[in-house]
Structure formats: structure tokens, C-alpha cells
Amino acid sequence: MKILLADDHELVRDSLAALLRHMGNVEVVTAPSVARVMEALQPDAGFDLILVDYAMPGMNGLDGFTAIRQAAEPVPVALMSGVAPRPVIERALAEGAAGYVPKTMSTKSLCAAIRFMAAGEVFAPISLMADVDTIQTREGPVQLTKREMSVLQSLCRGMANKEIALELGLQEVTIKLHVKSLCRKMTARNRTHAAMIAKEAGIG
């Protein structure tokens, strides 16, 4: 397995790199900034997973993360932090992050999460996913965050993104991301289809 680890704190970066190498048969390349990550993303780089610190130079919120994710595709890219607020984490996951890795995780849990994400799965700590609602659809159970459920209920009422944003006190772009996440989770073709699925499940 080959991992690109991006963090601007040398001590943290070196400690994590050493930990990852001790997993066995793991090659670790490090970078201290978004710019250096982009330099490392050569066509023949062969990375299996990219871990990106939320607070390093060039991130500019999630702009840097999004740029890395798009440049690295189809390689999974995960957000790593000890300070990222929950809305940022939820947005990163909605945009297609491979997961969120808190720096406070135990060694055993971190290694398991990395193998999980490198295999193509999405990882998020139980503490982050605890505040969820489950709806039963024809395709099976779907887990939604409380915010996603609020947006879905608004879709069922026929509200536009701008109206939902005003009602929930959020930015319209955030609502668009939630709608995108809803459609992905519910295997819906579009917002109208998602509302139809929800109504069949008794939501609305």
C-alpha cells in the first residue's frame, strides 16, 4: 500500500508516517502543504490513499481539499484533523471524501480506518455518525444526518434550494451539497426522485 500523508506539523507528520510504516508493507510519502501534494500527484505516483490535514497551508477551508480530491481521482482522499468543525466534516463527506480521521484516534483504530478507506469504503467515527435518522426504502435502510433529514423534508414540500437555505439559516451551496448527498445515499436520480422515495417511506 502506498499512502500520501499531508500535514504541515513536522512532528505530527513524522510520527504518523512512522506509525503507518509499522502497519507492514506500507510506503509513505509526506507533504507539508497543498502545493506539495499537487506536485506529488504524478500520473505514475501509484497512491492507494491520500490523507490531508484540514489546517495546513493552501487548504483555504475545503477549497484545497476539493482541488486535491479532483486532481487525485480515482484515488480516495480523506480529511484528517483534530479541530475541523462538524459542518466542515459533513460537507467533505458529502463532496466525496473517503472519510474523516480524527488525530485523536487510537493506533489500532487508525490502522483499521486506513485499510478500510484504501479498500474503497467511506470511514467516519461512530461519534460523528451517532446523530442520524434511518428511513426504510424499497432498496433497504438509508441513514441520514439530522440536517439531511431536514433538507429531505423540505424537498418533499417542494421547496427550492434557496428557500431551504433561508429556512435553515444555511448557504445555498451547502443545501446543494446536502441534496447531492441525499441522492447518492438514496440512489435517487435527482431531487424529485429523492422526494418520491421519501414520501413512499412515509417522510414528508
N, C-alpha and C positions, 0 to 999 in steps of 0.2 A: 504494500500500500504506500502511496506517495501523497504526502499532505503538505499544503502550503499554509503556514501559520503566520498571520499578520498581527503584530502588536507593537506599539511604539515604546513600551516599557521593557528595556533590555533584560532586567532581572526576571520579569514575568515571562517574557518570550523564551528566554533560555531555559527556565525551569519547566515550562510546558513542553518545549521541544525535547528535553531530556526525558520527560515523563512519557511522551508519545513514542520515542525511540525504544523505550523499555517494554513497549507492548509486544515487540518482536516482529521482525520483518517489516519495519516501517521506516521509510525515508522521509525526513522532514526538511523542508526548505522554509526559511524565515524571511520576513519583510517588515520594515518599520512604518510603512505608510502606504496609502492607496497608490501613489505613483510607482512605488517599488513593486507592488503587487501586479500592476498592469504590465510592468517590464518583464515580470516573471512568467506572464501568461503567453508563452510562445506556443505555436501550433503543436510542437512535439514535446511539450512540457510533461504530459502524461500524469497530471494530478488526478487523484481519486476523490479528494475532498479539500475544500478551502475554508479555513477558519478565520474570520475577520473581526477584530476588536472594534466595538462601537465608537470608542472615543479617540481613535488615532488620527493623525494628520491626514487631511484630504477627505474625511468622511462627510463633513458638512451635513449633519443629520443622517439621513439614509441615502443621500444622493450618491455618495461614494460607494456604498454597498450595492446599490442598484447598478451602477456602472460596472462594478466587478462581476456581479452576477450575470449581466448581459454579455460581457466580454468572455467569461469563462464557460458559458453554456456549451455543452450539457453537463459540465462538472458541477456537482452540488456545492453550494456556498452557504455556510452557516454563520449566524451572528453570535459573537461571544462578548460578554460584558459582565460587569458587576454592578453597573449603575444605570443601564438602559431602562427607561420607564415602560410600563406595561403597554401603553398605546403604541409605542415605537416597535416593541416586540411583535405585537399583533399585526401591525402594518407590514413588517418584514415577512412574517409568515404568510400573510395574505398575498404578498407580491411574489411569493415563490421561494422563500428561503428554505434551506434544507433543515433548518431548526434553530433553536436558541440554546446556547450553552452558558450557564452562569459560571463565573470563575470560582464560585464557592462550592462547586460540586466536588464530591469525593473522588479520589483517584479511580476507584473501581467503576463508579457511575460514569465518569468522563470517558473512560476507555470503551465502555459499553455503548455510550451515545455516539462516539466517533465511528465505531464499526457499524452501527445502525444506520447512520446517515450516509456513510460511504457505500452502503448496500442499496441506496436509493430511497430510503424511508425518511419520514419527517419526524424530528425529535423535538419535544418540548417537555419541560419538567411537569410533574403531576401538580405541583403548587400553582403553576401557571394555568393549567387546564381544568382546575377544580371547579371554577365558576362557569359551568357550562349547562346548557339545556339539551336534551335529546328528543328528537322528533322521529316518529316512525313513518317511513315512506315505503312505497312498494319495493324499492331497492334495498330496504333494510334501515337500521337506525342511523341517524345523522346527528353528530354532536356539533352544536353551535355555541359560541360565546354569548353572553348576555347582550352584548352590543349587536352581534349579528342577528340575534333573535328580534331585537327591537327594529332593526332595519328590515328584516323579513316581514314583520307585521305591518310595517309601513308600506312595503311593496304590495301586500295583499289589499291594502286600502287604496291602491292606485296612485300613490304619491310619487312625484318626480324626485330625483336626487337632490335638487336644490331645496325642495320643500322638506325633505327628510333632514337635510343638514341644518336648516333653520330650527326645526322642531327639537333636534337632539343637541344643538349647540356645537356642531362639528363643521369642518371644512367639507366642501362638496367633493373634493378629491378623495377624502377619507371615506365618504359614503360609496364612491365608485369602487374603491378597493374592497370594501365590505361586500358589495354586490358581486364583485368578481369572485371573492372567496366563497360566498354563498352558492353561486352557480357551480363552482368546482366541487364543493362538498356534496351538493345535492344532485350532481350530474345533470344539471339543467342547461338547456341550450341558450337561454337568455333570462332576463329578469321576469318576463311574463310567464315563462315556463316554470321558474322557481316559485312564483306566486301560486300557480296552479297546483304544483306539487304540495306546497304548504297548505293550501285550502283542503286538498284531499286528505291531509294528515290532521285536519282539524285546527289549523292555525289561521288566524285572521280576525 
